[in-house]
Amino acid sequence: MRVDNVHTRTLWWESGSIRMIDQPKLPHRFVLVDLPTYRETATAISDMTVRGAGAIGATGALGVAQAANEAPDRGFHGFVTEAANHLRATRPTAQNLFAGIDYVLKAIEAEADNIPRARAAAIAAANAFCDDDAESCRRIGELGAPIVAAKPRVSTHCNAGWLAFVDWGSALSPIYAAHRGGADPFVFVDETRPRQQGSQLTAWELGQEGVRHAIIADNATGHYLKAGEIDMVIVGSDRIAANGDVANKIGTYTSALAARAAGVPFYVAAPTTTIAAHTATGADIPIEERSGDEVLYVWGWSDDGRFIRVRTAPAGSTAKNPAFDVTPADLVTAIITERGIVPATVEGIRSVTRA
């Protein structure tokens, strides 16, 4: 996607290090960071320097490749296994993270008897996983663009654009593809409390692409749906269960309920790496509980150019902060994957996950 009209990706491998966009600095600063070790990469996932299902998955894959690069010959496999477990523990909900880690581990296992080949295989596999993420999202855009062209007043929640993946994104990819194809979508961008990925990331992306949009408070979505000003809702996902239940950023379920009440279609866009066939229903999806400080404080840029944290709640108050919620399958109109647009049912999920 574009940054000042120059194509870039969210992250990439560079001489053993991972180079990525420092997302918390956006939209006010565009900064690249280098992560030379897998432990630094794991921290970047935990503290949300990188966030978004596909981007986390790609980072996990590249992190395992880093571990293979760092591991000594003696104890190589134990080192890599420990690193993979460390990376897995960074975020519990996003299925793509586990898919990326397992993809690279499988490549290493295929060369288990030759350490130099195992290292090379890990790097090649991690890069292939990143390329596949970008291509899958491009295909999601291609398949979803006609829907956006027909229903151009779009609501979205959180950030499921190219910053959330290696390139293109999931929920925003059909919007970008429709826009580049001559449509003129208008996007209602939920701010997405408490970390404001909508107002900070999605709005920035849409501005870079030249897509018309307006940032709205999260609790304004229902108002615009009821008023008939939104034609469709499209969101991403961090994990899709085998029955079609969808885990996504907290507040997604609320938008789905409002869309159902207003008779507006509610789409989920996600590559098949987001589908967890071993997770039977949404009730089985672990929901990450993040620090209450994300609710009690806000970060932002002061007028004198400092990136500062400000407390907005009473000093004696505590907070609860689930990062995700689960939208039941029966509220989902369809799931847009790179392999096709399918119903959020057991049969629909199976049709795009069969080998």
C-alpha positions as CSV (number, residue, x, y, z in Angstrom):
1,M,0.0,0.0,0.0
2,R,1.0,3.7,-0.2
3,V,2.8,6.0,2.2
4,D,3.1,9.4,0.5
5,N,2.4,7.5,-2.8
6,V,5.4,5.1,-2.3
7,H,4.5,1.4,-2.0
8,T,5.6,-0.2,1.2
9,R,4.8,-3.2,3.4
10,T,4.1,-3.3,7.1
11,L,7.1,-5.4,7.9
12,W,9.9,-7.4,6.1
13,W,13.1,-9.5,6.6
14,E,16.3,-7.6,6.3
15,S,19.7,-9.3,6.9
16,G,18.5,-11.3,9.9
17,S,16.6,-8.4,11.4
18,I,12.9,-7.6,11.1
19,R,12.1,-4.1,9.9
20,M,8.6,-2.8,10.6
21,I,6.4,0.2,10.9
22,D,6.2,1.4,14.6
23,Q,2.4,1.6,14.7
24,P,1.9,3.4,18.0
25,K,3.7,6.4,16.5
26,L,1.0,6.7,13.8
27,P,-0.7,8.9,12.6
28,H,1.6,11.7,13.7
29,R,5.0,10.1,13.0
30,F,6.0,7.5,10.4
31,V,8.9,5.6,12.0
32,L,10.5,2.3,11.1
33,V,12.1,0.1,13.8
34,D,14.6,-2.7,13.5
35,L,14.3,-5.9,15.6
36,P,17.5,-7.9,15.5
37,T,16.6,-10.7,17.8
38,Y,13.5,-12.9,18.3
39,R,13.1,-11.7,21.8
40,E,12.8,-8.1,20.7
41,T,10.4,-9.3,18.0
42,A,8.3,-11.0,20.7
43,T,8.2,-7.8,22.7
44,A,7.0,-5.9,19.6
45,I,4.0,-8.2,19.4
46,S,3.2,-8.0,23.1
47,D,3.4,-4.2,23.3
48,M,1.6,-3.8,20.0
49,T,4.4,-2.1,18.1
50,V,2.9,-4.5,15.5
51,R,-0.7,-5.4,15.7
52,G,-3.4,-6.9,13.5
53,A,-4.0,-10.6,12.8
54,G,-2.0,-11.0,9.6
55,A,0.9,-8.7,10.7
56,I,1.2,-10.6,14.0
57,G,1.2,-13.9,12.0
58,A,3.9,-12.7,9.7
59,T,5.9,-11.4,12.6
60,G,5.7,-14.7,14.4
61,A,6.9,-16.5,11.3
62,L,9.8,-14.1,10.9
63,G,10.6,-14.4,14.6
64,V,11.0,-18.2,14.3
65,A,13.3,-17.6,11.3
66,Q,15.3,-15.2,13.5
67,A,15.5,-17.8,16.2
68,A,16.8,-20.4,13.7
69,N,19.4,-17.8,12.6
70,E,20.4,-17.1,16.2
71,A,20.5,-20.7,17.5
72,P,23.8,-22.4,18.1
73,D,24.5,-25.6,16.2
74,R,24.6,-27.5,19.5
75,G,21.1,-27.4,20.9
76,F,19.7,-25.9,17.8
77,H,16.3,-27.5,17.9
78,G,15.8,-26.9,21.6
79,F,16.6,-23.2,21.1
80,V,14.1,-22.9,18.3
81,T,11.4,-24.7,20.2
82,E,11.9,-22.4,23.2
83,A,11.8,-19.4,21.0
84,A,8.6,-20.6,19.3
85,N,6.9,-21.1,22.6
86,H,8.0,-17.6,23.7
87,L,6.5,-16.1,20.5
88,R,3.3,-18.1,21.0
89,A,2.8,-16.6,24.5
90,T,2.8,-13.0,23.3
91,R,-0.9,-12.7,22.2
92,P,-3.5,-15.5,22.9
93,T,-6.3,-14.7,20.5
94,A,-4.9,-14.2,17.0
95,Q,-4.9,-17.5,15.1
96,N,-2.6,-16.1,12.4
97,L,0.2,-15.9,15.0
98,F,0.1,-19.7,15.6
99,A,-0.3,-20.4,11.8
100,G,2.9,-18.4,11.0
101,I,4.9,-20.0,13.8
102,D,3.8,-23.6,12.8
103,Y,4.5,-22.9,9.1
104,V,8.1,-22.1,9.7
105,L,8.6,-24.9,12.3
106,K,7.4,-27.4,9.7
107,A,10.0,-26.1,7.2
108,I,12.7,-26.5,9.9
109,E,11.5,-30.0,10.7
110,A,11.8,-31.0,7.1
111,E,15.6,-30.2,7.3
112,A,16.1,-31.5,10.8
113,D,19.3,-33.4,10.1
114,N,21.1,-30.5,8.5
115,I,21.3,-27.3,10.5
116,P,22.5,-24.9,7.7
117,R,19.7,-26.1,5.5
118,A,17.2,-25.8,8.4
119,R,18.2,-22.1,8.8
120,A,17.9,-21.4,5.2
121,A,14.5,-23.2,5.0
122,A,13.2,-21.2,8.0
123,I,14.0,-17.9,6.3
124,A,12.6,-19.0,3.0
125,A,9.4,-20.2,4.7
126,A,8.9,-17.0,6.7
127,N,9.3,-14.9,3.6
128,A,6.9,-17.2,1.7
129,F,4.3,-16.9,4.6
130,C,4.6,-13.1,4.3
131,D,4.1,-13.1,0.6
132,D,1.1,-15.4,0.9
133,D,-0.5,-13.1,3.4
134,A,-0.1,-10.2,1.0
135,E,-1.5,-12.2,-1.9
136,S,-4.4,-13.6,0.1
137,C,-5.4,-10.0,1.1
138,R,-5.1,-8.8,-2.5
139,R,-7.5,-11.6,-3.5
140,I,-9.9,-10.7,-0.7
141,G,-10.0,-7.2,-2.1
142,E,-10.7,-8.5,-5.6
143,L,-13.6,-10.7,-4.5
144,G,-15.1,-8.1,-2.1
145,A,-14.8,-5.0,-4.4
146,P,-18.1,-5.6,-6.2
147,I,-19.9,-5.7,-2.8
148,V,-18.4,-2.3,-1.8
149,A,-19.1,-0.8,-5.2
150,A,-22.8,-1.8,-4.8
151,K,-23.0,-0.6,-1.2
152,P,-20.5,2.2,-1.0
153,R,-21.4,3.7,2.4
154,V,-19.3,1.4,4.6
155,S,-18.8,1.1,8.4
156,T,-15.7,-0.6,9.8
157,H,-14.3,-1.2,13.3
158,C,-10.7,-1.2,14.5
159,N,-8.0,-1.5,11.8
160,A,-8.1,-4.4,9.3
161,G,-6.1,-2.6,6.6
162,W,-2.7,-3.1,5.3
163,L,-1.1,-2.1,8.6
164,A,-2.9,-5.2,10.1
165,F,-1.4,-7.5,7.5
166,V,1.7,-7.5,5.3
167,D,-0.1,-5.6,2.5
168,W,-3.6,-4.7,1.4
169,G,-5.4,-5.8,4.5
170,S,-8.6,-7.8,5.0
171,A,-11.7,-5.5,5.7
172,L,-10.2,-2.5,3.9
173,S,-8.9,-4.5,0.9
174,P,-12.3,-4.6,-0.8
175,I,-12.6,-0.8,-0.2
176,Y,-9.2,-0.1,-1.7
177,A,-9.9,-2.4,-4.7
178,A,-13.3,-0.8,-5.3
179,H,-11.8,2.7,-5.1
180,R,-9.0,1.9,-7.5
181,G,-11.6,0.4,-9.8
182,G,-13.5,3.6,-10.0
183,A,-16.0,3.4,-7.2
184,D,-16.3,6.2,-4.6
185,P,-16.8,4.6,-1.2
186,F,-17.3,6.6,2.0
187,V,-16.1,5.0,5.2
188,F,-17.5,5.5,8.7
189,V,-14.4,4.8,10.9
190,D,-15.2,3.8,14.4
191,E,-12.5,5.3,16.7
192,T,-12.1,1.9,18.4
193,R,-11.4,2.6,22.1
194,P,-9.3,2.1,24.1
195,R,-6.3,2.0,21.7
196,Q,-8.0,4.0,18.9
197,Q,-6.8,1.9,16.0
198,G,-9.7,3.3,13.9
199,S,-9.0,6.9,14.4
200,Q,-5.2,6.6,14.4
201,L,-4.6,3.8,11.9
202,T,-7.6,3.2,9.6
203,A,-8.2,6.9,9.1
204,W,-4.5,7.4,8.3
205,E,-4.5,4.6,5.8
206,L,-7.7,5.8,4.1
207,G,-6.2,9.3,3.8
208,Q,-3.0,7.9,2.2
209,E,-5.2,6.1,-0.4
210,G,-7.5,9.1,-1.0
211,V,-10.7,7.3,0.2
212,R,-13.4,9.6,1.7
213,H,-14.1,8.9,5.4
214,A,-15.2,10.3,8.7
215,I,-14.1,9.2,12.2
216,I,-17.0,8.6,14.5
217,A,-17.2,7.7,18.2
218,D,-17.7,3.9,18.7
219,N,-21.2,4.5,20.1
220,A,-22.3,6.5,17.1
221,T,-22.4,3.5,14.8
222,G,-25.8,2.4,15.8
223,H,-27.1,6.0,15.2
224,Y,-25.9,6.0,11.6
225,L,-27.1,2.5,10.9
226,K,-30.6,3.3,12.2
227,A,-30.6,6.6,10.2
228,G,-30.0,4.6,7.0
229,E,-26.7,6.3,6.3
230,I,-24.6,3.0,6.2
231,D,-25.1,0.4,3.5
232,M,-22.9,-2.3,4.9
233,V,-20.5,-3.1,7.8
234,I,-17.2,-4.9,7.1
235,V,-14.7,-6.0,9.8
236,G,-11.7,-8.2,10.1
237,S,-11.1,-11.0,12.5
238,D,-8.4,-12.4,14.8
239,R,-9.9,-15.9,14.9
240,I,-12.8,-17.6,13.2
241,A,-14.1,-20.8,14.8
242,A,-15.1,-23.9,12.9
243,N,-18.8,-23.0,13.2
244,G,-18.3,-19.4,11.8
245,D,-18.3,-17.5,15.1
246,V,-15.9,-14.6,14.8
247,A,-13.5,-13.0,17.3
248,N,-12.5,-9.5,16.6
249,K,-11.7,-6.2,18.4
250,I,-13.9,-5.4,21.3
251,G,-17.0,-3.6,20.1
252,T,-17.5,-5.7,17.0
253,Y,-20.3,-7.6,18.5
254,T,-22.1,-4.3,19.3
255,S,-21.8,-3.2,15.6
256,A,-23.1,-6.6,14.5
257,L,-26.2,-6.3,16.7
258,A,-26.9,-2.8,15.5
259,A,-26.5,-3.9,11.8
260,R,-28.9,-6.8,12.3
261,A,-31.5,-4.4,13.9
262,A,-31.1,-2.0,11.0
263,G,-31.3,-4.7,8.3
264,V,-27.8,-3.9,7.1
265,P,-25.4,-6.7,5.9
266,F,-22.5,-7.5,8.2
267,Y,-19.4,-8.9,6.5
268,V,-16.2,-10.4,7.9
269,A,-13.1,-10.4,5.7
270,A,-10.2,-12.6,6.6
271,P,-7.6,-14.9,5.0
272,T,-8.0,-18.6,5.7
273,T,-5.0,-18.5,8.1
274,T,-7.4,-16.8,10.5
275,I,-9.7,-19.8,10.6
276,A,-9.0,-22.2,13.5
277,A,-10.5,-25.5,12.6
278,H,-9.6,-26.9,16.0
279,T,-11.7,-24.2,17.7
280,A,-15.3,-25.5,17.7
281,T,-17.2,-22.4,18.6
282,G,-16.6,-18.8,19.7
283,A,-17.0,-20.0,23.3
284,D,-13.7,-21.8,22.9
285,I,-11.7,-18.7,21.8
286,P,-9.4,-17.3,24.5
287,I,-10.1,-13.6,25.0
288,E,-7.1,-11.5,25.8
289,E,-7.5,-9.2,28.8
290,R,-5.1,-6.3,28.5
291,S,-3.9,-3.8,31.1
292,G,-6.6,-1.5,32.5
293,D,-4.2,1.4,32.0
294,E,-5.2,1.3,28.3
295,V,-8.7,2.4,29.5
296,L,-7.6,4.8,32.3
297,Y,-5.1,6.7,30.2
298,V,-4.7,7.9,26.7
299,W,-1.5,8.5,24.7
300,G,-1.1,11.4,22.3
301,W,1.1,14.1,20.9
302,S,1.2,17.4,22.9
303,D,1.3,20.7,21.2
304,D,5.0,21.0,22.0
305,G,5.8,17.8,20.2
306,R,6.0,15.3,23.0
307,F,4.4,11.8,23.0
308,I,2.7,11.7,26.4
309,R,0.3,9.7,28.5
310,V,-2.6,11.4,30.2
311,R,-4.9,10.0,32.8
312,T,-8.6,10.5,31.9
313,A,-10.3,8.6,34.8
314,P,-10.5,9.2,38.5
315,A,-7.3,8.2,40.4
316,G,-9.2,5.6,42.5
317,S,-10.9,3.9,39.6
318,T,-9.9,0.5,38.2
319,A,-10.7,-0.8,34.7
320,K,-11.5,-4.0,32.8
321,N,-10.1,-4.3,29.3
322,P,-11.0,-7.3,27.2
323,A,-9.3,-6.8,23.8
324,F,-11.8,-8.9,21.8
325,D,-15.3,-10.1,21.7
326,V,-17.1,-12.8,19.8
327,T,-19.8,-12.2,17.2
328,P,-22.0,-15.3,16.7
329,A,-22.1,-16.7,13.3
330,D,-25.8,-16.0,12.8
331,L,-25.1,-12.3,12.8
332,V,-22.6,-12.6,10.0
333,T,-23.9,-12.2,6.4
334,A,-20.8,-13.8,4.9
335,I,-17.1,-14.3,5.3
336,I,-14.9,-13.0,2.5
337,T,-11.7,-15.2,2.2
338,E,-9.1,-15.4,-0.6
339,R,-10.7,-18.7,-1.6
340,G,-14.2,-17.4,-1.9
341,I,-17.1,-15.7,-0.2
342,V,-18.8,-18.2,2.1
343,P,-21.6,-18.3,4.7
344,A,-20.6,-18.3,8.4
345,T,-21.5,-22.0,8.8
346,V,-19.7,-25.2,9.4
347,E,-20.2,-26.1,5.8
348,G,-19.0,-22.7,4.6
349,I,-15.9,-22.8,6.7
350,R,-15.1,-26.4,5.6
351,S,-15.4,-25.4,1.9
352,V,-12.4,-23.0,2.2
353,T,-10.3,-24.9,4.6
354,R,-10.1,-28.3,2.9
355,A,-6.6,-29.0,1.6
